[in-house]
Amino acid sequence: MEKILEILEGIIPEEDFENCETLIDDHILDSFGILSLVSELEEEFDIEISPAELIPANFNSAKALHAMVERLQNE
């Protein structure tokens, strides 16, 4: 989870990612941010995030991102 928070803070430094549950809903994370995030997550965790995974539920919070990364690592 810590590495995911570091990646998020690198993309948008001024946000409280530990407590925010509406990154997509509140437009905090835009399409460019999502593309950057996907790229960094794939590289850092050696996973492949398919287009089917690109849904708001997977990107609305750091916790949701963490759950997605763990699930993809276990596949």
N, C-alpha and C positions, 0 to 999 in steps of 0.2 A: 504494500500500500504506500509506503514511504516513497518509493521510486516513482509511482504514478503521480503522487502529489508534487514531486520535484519536476516532472515533465510538464504537468499542468501549469505550475508556477513559471516555468520557462516560457510558456506560450502566452499566458496572461498573468503577469506578476502581481497585480493588485487585488486579486480575488481571494476570498476565504473558501478554498476548495474543501476543507475538512467538514464544513457545515452546510455548504450549498447543495441543495437537492434539485435545482432547477436550471442547470447550465444551458440546456437547450431551450426550455420553455421561456426563459427570460432573455434569450439571445446573448448570453454571456459568451458562449462558445459558438462562433459562426462557422460557415462552411470551410473557410480557409483554416481556422483553428482545428476543426475536426480532421481535415486532411493532414495537417502537421502532426496532430496527436496520433492518428492511425500510423503514420510513418514511424514515429518515434517508438510507439508501443510495439510495433512489429519488429523493429530492430532490437530494442532493449530486451524483449521477452522471447524472441525467436518464435513468433507466432504469425499466422496469416489471418487477417481480419477480412472476411468476405463481404461483398455488398449486402448480403442478407443480415449481417450483424450491424449495419449502419442504420440503426433505429434509435429514436430518442431515449427509449428505456435503457439502452446500454451506455448512453453518454450523458445522462442528466446529472450524474454525481460521481465523485471519486469512488464511492462504494460500488456503484453500478459498473464502473470501468474495471475495478478490481475483480469483481465477480466474473465479468466477461473474460478478462485475461486468464484467470484461474481455470475457467471452463475450457478455454481454447488450449491452454497448456496441457490439460488432461485428456484431450482428444487424441 
